[in-house]
Amino acid sequence: MRRPALALLLAAAACGGDDATSALDAGADAAVIPPTADVTRDVVATGLTIDLAAMSGTAVIELGASAGPGASLEVGDLDIRAVRADGVDVPFARTGAQLDLGVGAAPVAITIDYGWRYHDDSDGAAAAGFTLTWPYYCGNVFPCRSLPADGSRFTLAVTNPPSGQTAVYPATIPTDAAAYQLAWAVGPYVRTSLGRTTAGTEVVVWAYANEATAVTAGTKHLRAAFDWMEQHLGPYRFGAEVGSVSAHWGGGAYGGMEHHPLWHVASDAMGDESVHVHEAAHGWFGDGIRLKCWEDFVLSEGAATYYEARVIEEVGDAGAGTAAWAALDQELANLRASGGGAIAWPQSCGQVDVLTIFTRVPYVKGALFLRAVERKIGRAMFDATMRQFYDAHDGEAAGVADLVDAVRATSGYDAAACAQAWLAQRAIPTDLTCP
Ligand SMILES: [Zn+2]
């Protein structure tokens, strides 16, 4: 996310649903496994086919091996119509938004047919033509596991858009991704190519025809920015075609969402270069490295905000980088004047509702903590560290502590105390370089 949006703060708790149990007669087959809860069962891959006209979906969920039977998925307010494996009904039981399956411990592919509803509070598929499921609303769109540490590969097909409209989405996400990374947008979209990076990645923009002026201003350096990150942070993992999609969030919503490889930028922000670069940077941090715990939110947003300024400094117009850093310094000064704002990095895992720490604090403190580390160990060493960190967590989740480990391994500098000072307390260090 680029900026906390009011709509997200107002997002309601996950919807419940009617309890239901499959009609399968378990007594007819001694081998039938009753529905068994296991919220840790690994989802290896998710194949989705979404019918926009019928408001239905089919999900093929590949479950990994486990020590015992059972699997649980989040299903929000989906209408679960059938659950099968190899054409045979799978026993299932639903408790509110959790679907428990009667499956064995061996790897298995489950096909789920379901209906879905529109959600207009940034908590599912919006009638305005976009999906937004961050942080834990994926279950309103498809059977899922919402914790960001639980990565899945994805395929997606969105069919039957309204006449004259195009559904914009990635057909595949080939590397493990958090459920909230997957999205689509539907509207009168026009595709513009910005060319290819040195590594061959094509950078594109999808927007409405009447947004051309904002697109031109906002994406002036986007190809160069993406190229810089590929060269300095490491190979991109989510496909060969990437870019910004104008998301018609409405209501004055600003910012973007890291739906790589086709991330969303609010239509109101399409002319703002920093938003495009910020969302692109999530391809490495937040998406490329997923969050180990929601408490590590500062790792994703701090890094994306650091690179938002850094990359504009590297490839943007003269003076634009200086202005971007000055804007962050001003935000920090404002936080300092208000007592530090809040703790950016709660010292727990899985205990905090991420919406309670979804303010500008993790963005600003996180970015300027990274700049403090950069100032301590030098820019070249910092760049080598971030590249090593990204490379070491290929398709995995990591937390702030893992970043501290990477800094120590690469540079020999122990950033633990600096991380505590910047991120784990309300007050802000007076020294903008790590001690
Ligand atoms: Zn962000």
Residues whose N, C-alpha, C, O or C-beta is under 5 A from the ligand:
A	BS01	ZN	M1 R2 E301 A304
